[in-house]
Structure formats: structure tokens, C-alpha cells
Amino acid sequence: MGDDCFTTQLVDRSGVFNVEGLEQFVKKVRLSERGLSYAVVSIMGPQSSGKSTLLNHLFRTNFREMDALKGRAQTTKGIWIARCPDIEPCTLVMDLEGTDGTERGEDDTSFEKQSALFALAISDIVIINIWCHDIGREHASNKPLLRIVFQVMLRLFSPRKTTLLFVVRDKTKTPVKYLELILREDIQKIWDTVSKSQESKTALLSEYFTVEVVALSSYEEKAEQFKKEVARLRQLFLNSISPGGLAGDRGGAIPASGFSFSAQQIWKAIRENKDLDLPAHRVMVATVRCEEIANGKLDSFSSDKRWVEVVEAVNSGPVPGFGKTVSSILDYYFAEYEREAFYFDDGVRSAKRRQLESKALDLVKPVYLAMLGHLRSKAFHKFKNDLEQSLKKELRFSCSVYNCTQSTMQEFDYGCADIAIKQADLDASKVREKLARDIKTHASSVRDAKLSELKVDYEDQLTKALMEPMESLFNEVEGDTWASIRMLHKSETIKALSGLSAALSDFELDQATINKTLSDLSDFSRILVERKAKEEAGKVLIRMKDRFYTIFNHDKDLMPRVWTGKEDIKMIAKDAREAALKILSVMVAIRLDNKKDDIENVLKSSLLDVHVSKKKSLEASIDPLASATWPEIPHENMLLSPVQCKSIWKQFNAETEHTIIQAISAQVALRGRNSWLPPAWAIAAILILGFNEFMMLLRNPQYVFLIFVATVTAIALWKQLDIAQEFRHGTVKEIFPSSIISFNVVEF
């Protein structure tokens, strides 16, 4: 017999359970891998009845045997356990301390009951080792043992059916069948006489036990025969748990991985003298063991190399095949749990499986959400890029947004399907909704930016279309200037609004937004005109003077005037002033509403028609320009008040008076020069009548010098009198310093 039995003391004679020893034993025999494919055999019998010897021969174990030469004393103390080599299924055998021993004394019965109850609770087969000569005897040692077995069996709530294998030692010539008959009768009598509870009063022996009887020859007298019979008996233990095998009822068997914990708890309950409810015990064992298995699988999952790599990869970015990989890892550990917990109570196993799944998914969920975050970020980035590229192709904005949104959400959904974990119904709808909100927000932002750009573009177009033409109209005031401005404003505004309206159709805006945008552009157009008008109103004096100088200094063909003395300066000045006043009347107010007013006539009568204005003022005693407002003009449309117009006109007259004086001085100078020369007819008469005398002088050389001197004197006199050029650069006083002529300039 070898050392592969791993014989271990399970309970010492003091009743102390060897927890560490049993754990080591379970590991050595690799019991946890067996599931339900194992059997437990225990042996009971009187002290020194050859129990250990029988086990060693029957199962090839190495329990300590009694040395007959040293006397019949107790050999096995407490409870021992060993593995039976070369027997399938894996068979564990327990050697119990013999009953009716003298060593324990009065405490013997208590330990006997405890060990018997322990054996019945965890064993599939209980061997009752009895002497052949004790069968049929009233006071033989086997009857107290059977009574103990039956009594403790009734303490088990819903016990499983156990096989009682009676091994009759040292058989005689009496046929075995007669021995079996007598033994069964004795067993039934003992069962009938054992006190039972109300619930089990009518219980039959067959409900609790399957009774088998074998007989063996004497080991000491017929050793070879004994060994042959034991070898045949050994065959009964091969495949003992198969249907029809020796193991009997296996319905309440504890899975092998829970054997150690179950044995500890059963012994603890027995020592504490508690009623042993085996179904509840099995549930408790299943609960503890399934939880241990589940926790072990959870720990293994959390430290699994593949899982750790996935977590690290997700921290850096999206992981292709995430769902498939994680599902595969979870499948493995859930399958491992099922494999190890398969034989435990179904309800407990399922409950702990759900707990394992829940805890595993608690670990998976944050990583899954991180993956969702990566998918959302990637999809959102794709949407922004796709929208940008689509808009560069000048596609309709609304179509671009729709197409890019559909493409993005479709890609996100594909990504969600890729990362889906089949063991969990993890909801990605909230992240999807957030992505949709982000897309909508970004699309709105881009739309607002595009609308802003569009608005700026059309405002720039309006600015270019209105500013320069308006400046030209204000510069060249002719006819009804404001009518031209109104026509320009209307046509360009309609053109811009039409273009903007067509552009807005690409954005699928609501009608209120479209109306507001178009209204803003229309308002901008009016503001442009008002702003330009205010700007030009600030330059009104300059424009009035420019207009005055243009008309006063140029003829109708725009040729510069030469003051020959024939021009009517008074009328020219009046025309120039009327043209300047026209500019002033145009710049008084903004007239985009096409309302008629009498401002031009008021200004003309008050500023140009001086005598009429003075006469009317004397009659009414009211100056029409002595006011801060125009009655016909709303305050917001007024550019120049009546008082301002009067002030500007006064300054205008003061700054243009010098030009009129110069013109008058030029005419006076020209008239004065012409008065020094004889009339043309006189000059012609002199030339005709004095021709002969002049020729005579030329024929006489003595008169040549006199003619030369006279010519030089005439030229000098002509130069002195020629003031045409000098008049352009001086005043009348400079040209004619001694002139006593004076002019009433105001009349002009």
C-alpha cells in the first residue's frame, strides 16, 4: 500500500475538527475537480472488530491496524479519512473510532452518536462491521450500534437514502442467505422499537436505508479465502454511483468542491447538538461555495491579462472589436463558474450567477461608457469635418446637415453594435441622445455663423451699391435728389432682399426667422442711407462753396470765365447762390418717405429774396428760420435745423464774398484800361490821314531816332496800362492804388 491514499485524521478523539488537514487532503486528491463524481464510504463497528484491516484490504488504504500481539486495545481514535486508489469514481473512505470501547468510559456513547450522525450525513455507503456469531443474539454488540444508527438518522431532516452494507465477519457454515434473513429481521425489530417523532412514526426502514449483506471468512484462519472474498466485494465499489450501483440515492449529494466546507459545518452542528437539516445545510453549503466560486471568478476576471489590456487600451482611445473581446472573456469566466458550481442547488447557483454577472458588469460598465465616449467624440469630430467639406462644395446647408447627421449617427450605431456586450443590456441611448444634441448645437452654431456671414456679405453689397452713388447724388444736386436716392435705395434693397431670401431657402428656417433676417437687412439699408446723409450734411458748407465757385467761375460750357466787362455779375452770383441754396435745402432732412415739404421755398425766401424776406418778416414779425425744428420734418429725420441753415448761409456768404469782389474789380480794371486808348475809328483815321507824313519821316534819317524814342515810350505806356494779368493776382486797390472808385458789392 502506497502513500497516495493521503490518510488524514479528520476529527481527533477530543472532537476537534482538523480543518487545515482536510483542506490539504482535498487539494492533494484534487477533489474539487470531481463535481458529483465521487463517493464517500464510512465504516462502523465495535472496537477491535477488524474495521481498519477490512478497509486496507478492500480499498488498499493504509489505516493503522491493531497489533493482536499487543492486546485488543483501541487503534483508531477519532475519525480518519483516506482516498481509495485505483477505484472510479473517486472514493473517500472514513474509518470511525470503534464503539463499545473501554477507553472512553461513560463518554463513549456521546462520541459514538456524534460520529455515527456525521458518517450518515456525509456518506453514500455505511459499512456495518459485525461478527457472525452476534447475529440473532439479543445482547450482542451489533444491536446497540444499529440502535444508535437509527436514532441519529431520525435527527436528520429529510435525509437522503443511505446504503447500509452489513459485512458479516468470520462467517460459519450457516448459509449466508439465512444469516441475511435473520439480520434483516433483527434490523426491522430495532427500527420498530426506536422512538420516533410524530412525523416519522409511520416511516418505513426502506425509506431511509438500502440494506445489503455480505459475509467474509476469518482473516486470521482463512486469510487467502478472506482476500479473494474481499476482492469480489471490491468490485461492488467500482462505478458505485452509476444507476443501480451500490451508492444508492445521490439526490442530496454535496458537490465535491463543497465537501470540505460541508463536513466542517455538519460536524460543528453535531458538536453543538443542533438538529441537522440536510436540505437547509445543502442550501447553505451551496450558498457559501457558489459565492466563493463567484468571487474567485470575479477576481480572476479583474486580473485577466486580456481584460487588463483592453482597459489600458480604452484609456488611450477606441478599441476595435471591444464588445466581442469582452464578451468572450465574460463567457469564459461565466462558463467556469457554471462548471464549478454546476452540482450545487439550482436556485442558489442561479442567484450567485446573477450576482457574479452584476459585479462583473459593474467592472465592465465604466470601460463600456468610456468606449461610448470615444465613439461619440469620434462621430462628432466626423460630423464637423464632413459638414465643413460638404459646405465647401457649396451644397445646400440643410441638405448637408441632414446627410452628415445621418451618416454620423449611422456610424455611431455601427460602433455601438461593435462594442455591445452580449451578457449585458447596456443602454447607449443617453450617449446617442447627447451626440444628437451636440450635432444639433454645432449645426446651429455653423448655421448662425453662415447666416452672419451671409448677412455681412449682403450688407457689404448694399454698402457698395449705395454709398458711392449716394455721394455722387449729393455732390451733383440736380432736380429732385431725394427722389433719385429713394429710387436707388428701393432698387438696391429689393435686389439684396431677393438674393438673401433665395440664400436663406438653403437653411430651412422658420418663416419668423426669415422675416426677421430680411427685416434686419431692410433696416440696415435705411440706416446706410441715413448715415450717409448725416455724413454729407456735415460737409454741406464745402459742397455749397464748391457749387458756387463752379457756377460763378465757369460759363455754361464749363469754360473758365474771363471778366470782359460785359458779364452780369449780379445775375451770375444769384444763380450760383441759388445752386448752393439747393444743396442746403437737400441736406436739411432725410426724405426716404417721399413726403412733400416747403423747406426749399422757405430757405429761398428767407435767404435769397432778401427784400421780400425782410418785408414779410416786418409784416409777420416772425423769422421763419428762428427755430430749432422744421414743422414738416420728424425729429429723427432732421439733419440741419433752421437755425443751423441760417448760420451756414451766413458763413457761406462771408466766404464767397471775396470772389464776387474780385470779379467786380476785374471788370472795373478792364474798363479803366480801355479808357486810356482812342477809339478804333480814331486810330484808323490817324493811320490813313498821317500815312504820307509817316513815310516822310522814315525817309529822313534824322527823324529815325525820334521815332525810336516814341515807340519805346508807347510800349512802356502800354505795359503800364495792361492790368489784365495783374488783376488775377491782386485786388482793385493793388491794381489801382489811387483809384477813388467804390462799389456796392452787396447789391450784386
Order of alpha helices (4+ residues) and beta strands (2+ residues): beta-alpha-beta-alpha-beta-beta-alpha-beta-alpha-beta-beta-alpha-beta-alpha-alpha-beta-alpha-alpha-alpha-alpha-alpha-alpha-alpha-alpha-alpha-alpha-alpha-alpha-alpha-alpha-alpha-alpha-alpha-alpha
